[in-house]
Amino acid sequence: MTPRNPDIVGSEQPAPVPPVGLQPDGGPWLNIVSSANYANVSPRTIRRAIQDGRLRASRPARMWRILRADLDAFMKAAER
């Protein structure tokens, strides 16, 4: 994330840079890395959750895609 410059005021601040792989339009699909960044866990944790069936994902064209809503549900279940 881009650090804020205290010398710049108001709307002149640059927009924060989204994590690698995160869709800039806030789309519903995330890849492994962006899912891990979003959930604040490692990519390995995301892969394990997919393999264990705790996180729904699809794999079109050999790349995992996770719906943001499914990731939110996974995170909520992990809090319990």
N, C-alpha and C positions, 0 to 999 in steps of 0.2 A: 504494500500500500504506500502511496506517495505521502511523505510527511508534509504537514501544513507549514507554510511559510508565514511567520508572524508579521512580516512586513507587508503582506498582501491582505487587503480587507474585503469583507463581503463576498459578492458574487464573482470576484476576480479569482477566487481560489480554484485551482484545477480540480476537475472531477477525479475521485479516487479510481485507481486502476483495478479492474476486477482480477481475481486470481486466475492463474493460467487455466485455460480450458473452460472457464465459466462463460456462458453466453452473455454478451453485453446487453442484449435486449431482455434479459431475465427470463428466457425461454424455459420450458418445463423440463428439458432433457439435459442431463449432466453426464460427463464421463467419470472414470474412476478418480482421476486426480482432482477435478473440480468438486466431486462429491466429498472427497476426503477433506479438502479445504473448507467446504461449506459446513461439514460436520465436526471440524476440528479434530480429526483422527488421521491415522496414517492410511495410505492407499491399501496397505496389506490388510488392515481391519475391514475395509470395504470389500475387498476380494473374498475374505473369509466369510463375511456375512452373506455374500451372494452364494458362495459354495455351500454354506450351512442352510440356506433357504430362509434366512432371517430378513433378507433384503431382496425385493423383487428387482429384476433387471432383464434387459433384452440385449442380444448380441448381433445386431445386423452388421454385416460387412466386417466381422471379426473385431469389433470394438464394443466394449460394454457401454450401454446407455441406461441411466437410471432416471426415473421420473422424480422430480423434486418433491412431489407429494408423497411418493413412496419413501424417499429419504427422510422426510419430516416425520412420517409414521415410525420409521426405524429408530430415529433419534428419540422420539417420545417414548417408545417401548423400552429403550435402553435406560431411560431416566428412572423407571420403576424399580 
